[in-house]
Amino acid sequence: MSAALVVVILVCGYLYINSHIPSKILFKKSTGWQSYFQVALKGSIYLIMGFFFLLIVWIVVFLLMLIFNIPHFFKPTLHHFTFAYDLWEIHFAGVGMPFVALVAATIIFSLGESKQAEKQLRDPAQRRKIFEEVAKSSPVEAILLESLDSQQQLLVSITLKSRKVYIGMVHEARLEEHDTDTVVIVPFLSGYRDKDTLSFIEEVNYADHYKECGITFTSQPISLKQYRHVIPRDQIESVSLFNSAMYSHFKQLKNEKEKQ
C-alpha cells in the first residue's frame, strides 16, 4: 500500500507542476533528487489536503450517526446505527475504504488545481501575470516582458553563441504557447559580432524590406508573422534591450567620423 501511495503522490505532484508554468520552469532547473523532492512535496500537500478533507467528512458522518442514535440512548431496543464505523469495513478489491478514499481525494485535489492552472493560461490577463511571476526569477524573461510592455516600443538584441545577432520585436506567441525554452522574435536587423572587437556589424535590414513591400502584422498574403524567428534559449549568449533611435544616432556619428 505504501508503494502505491508514493506513486500516487509523485503522479499528482507532477500533474500540477506540468500545468503550472512557474513550477514547471523551476522543475526543469532542478537536478537529481531535488526534482523528485519538488514533485513529492507538491503531491504530499495534496495528500494532506485529502486526509483532512476526509477527516472532516467522517466527523460529520459520525455526528450524524450520533444524532440518529439519540432515540437508542433512551430506548435500547431501538435500532442502533453504526454506519460511521461500517465505512472502515468496506473493501474494494481487497483494499480498505479509507485508503481508496484517501487516494481518490488526493487525485481530485490534484486534478482540480491542474485544471485551474490550465484555465489561467487561457486567460490573457492571467497568462501575463504568470509570466511576470516567472520574470521575477529570470533576468532574460524580465527583459523580454519589459520589451513587450514598454511604451517606448523597445526592441531586443539577442546575441547567439555563434556571434550571430538578431534585433527585433518579441512576439507574444511564446506567451500564448507558454513556452520559455525558446524566444520568438520578428527581426528588424541581423548581423554578427566582430571576432576581435565584438562590435555589431549589420548585415540584413529587415525593416527596410518590410517598408518597401508593405508588410505589416495584418498584410496579406504575407505578414510579419511569417518572418518570426524561433531561437532556442540554450543557443543565446546574451539578451539586451535595443533602442532603434539611439542606434541610428550612433551609426550616424560613426559614419561622420569615418568621413573625416
N, C-alpha and C positions, 0 to 999 in steps of 0.2 A: 504493500500500500504506500509506503513512504517513497519508494522509487517512482510510482505513478504520480504521486503528489508533486515530486520535484519536477517531473516532466511537464505537468500542468502549469506549475509556477513559471518555468522557463518559457513555455509557449505563450502564455498570457502576457508575460513581460515583453517578449519580443514583438508580439502583435501590436502592442501600443507604441513601442519605440519605433517600429517601422512606419507608423501612421503619423507620429508627431515629429515634425521636421527638426526642431532644436535637439530633441533626444536622439534622433537618427544621426545627426551630424556628430554629436558627442560620442555616440556608439562607434561610428566609423573611425574616430580619432583614438578610440581605446584599443589597447593591445592585450593579448594574453588573457589572464584571469580577470583583469579589470573589466573587460567587456562582459564576461559571464556574470560578474557581481552586479554590474549595472542592470542586466536583464533580470537577474534573480531578485534584486531589490524591488524593482517595479512589480514583478509578479508576486512577491511577498506582501506588498501593500494591498494588492487585490485579495490575497488570501485572508489577510487580517480583516479587511472590509467585509468579506464574505462571512467570516466567523462571527463578527459582532452583529451583522445583519441577521444571521440565523439564530444567534443567541436571543436577540430581541424578539424575533418571531416565536421562538419556543417559550419564552417567558409569557408572551401574550396568550399563547395556546394554553399554557399551564394555568394562568389566572382564569382563563375562560373555563377550563376544566373544574377549577375550584368553585366557580360560580354555579356551574351545573350540579356540583356535588353538595351544595348547601342543603337541599331537602334531605339528602342522605345522612348528613350530620345529625339532623333532628329525628330522622326515622331510618335506622339502619337497614330496614327491609327493602327500601327503595334502591333502584339501580345505582351502582357506584361506577362513575365514569373514570376511565384510565387512559383515554386516548393520547394524552401528553406523554405518557410512558410507553404506550404502544408504538409510538413513532420510532423508538430506539430498536424495536424488534423487527421492523420491516427490512427486507433484504432484496436487492436487485442483482441477480446472477451471482449470488453469494457475497455481495458487497453490502455492508450496512448502510441504512438510510442516511445517517449523519455524514458519512464520508461522501456519498453521492451528492447530497445537498450542498456540502461544502465545495466540492469540485464545480457543481453547476453554478453556484453563486459567484465563485471566482471567475469563471468563464464569462458570465453575464456582465459583471462589472468591467472586465477587460474589453469585451466587445462594445459595451456602451461608450467607454471613453475613447476607444479607437474610432468608432463611427463619428463621435463628436469632433475628434481631431480632423478627420477627413472632411467633415462638413465645413469646418472653419477654413480649410484650404480652398474650398469652392467659393468662398465669400471674399471678394477683392479686398475689402477693408480689413478683414481678419487676417487674410494672407499677408498683407503688408505689415501688420503688427507682428506676425510670426517672424518675418524676415528682419524686422527691426530688432527683435529679440536675438536672432542669430547674429546680427551685426555687432551686438554688444561684446561678443566673444570672438569676433573675426574681423580684423582690420580690413581685409580685402572686401568682405561684404559691406562693411561700413562705407568704404569709398564708392562702391557700386550703387548703394542706396542713396548716397549723397548726390551722385550724378543724376539719378532718376528724379530726385526731389528738388534739385537745385533750380531756383528761379532764374539763374543766370545761364541755364542750359549748358552746363559744363560737360565736356566730353571726357572720356577716359583714355589714357595712354597705357597700352599693355605691351610690355617687352617680354618676348619669349626667351627661353634658354638658348635658342639658336641665334639670338640677337635680332630676329625679325621683330618689327614694331608695327602694331595696329593702333590707330587713333580713331575713335568713333563713338557712337551713341549706344549706350547699354539698352538692349532690347528686353522688354518685360516678359518675353516668352519664358525665360528661366524662372520667373516668379509664378507664372501660371502653371508651369510643369513642376514646380517646387524642386528644381534641380540645382544643387550647389556644387556639383562635380565639374560643371562647365561654366564658361562665361559666354554669353551670346551678345554680339555687338553688330551694329550696322556701320561698316568702316567709312570714314571720310578721308583719311590719309593712311598710307602704309609706306614702310621703308625699312631701314635697318640701322643698327648701331655700328659706328666705325670701330674696328677691332682695336685701334690704338687709343683714340680719344673718347670713344663711346658716345660721341655726339650723334644726334639723329640726322640721318640722311634720307630725304624724301625721295620716293620712287614713283608712287601712284597717287594721283589726286582724284579720289572718287567723287568729291564734292563737285568739281567742275563737270565731271561726266554726268552726274545726276541733273545738274542745272541745264546742260546742253540738251539732254534727252528728255527733259521734263518729267523726271522720275520722282515720285513722291510716295508716301505711305498708301495713298488711295488711287494712284495711277494704274491704268490697265493697258496692255495685259501684264506688264512688268511693274512691280512696285519695289520699294526699298526692302521689303521683307525677303525678296528673292536674293538680296545681296548680303544677308546676315551671315556672319561667321560664328561658328561654334568652336570655342577654344578650350581644350581640357585644362583643368586647374593645375595638373601636375606638370604642364609644359610652360607655365608662366613664371618668369623670373621676378617681375615687379609690376605693380599697378599704381597709377597716379592720376589725379585729375588733370585735365588739359583745357586751357583757356585759348580758344582759337584767335581771339583778338590780340592777346599778348604774343602768341606765336607769330602772327603776321607782323606785329611791330618789331620783334627781334629779328625776323627774317629780313625786313626792310633795312634795318640798321646794319645787318651783316652785309647785304648787297651794296649799300652805300660805302661801307668801309672797304670792301674789295675793289670798288671803282677808284677809290683814292689811291 
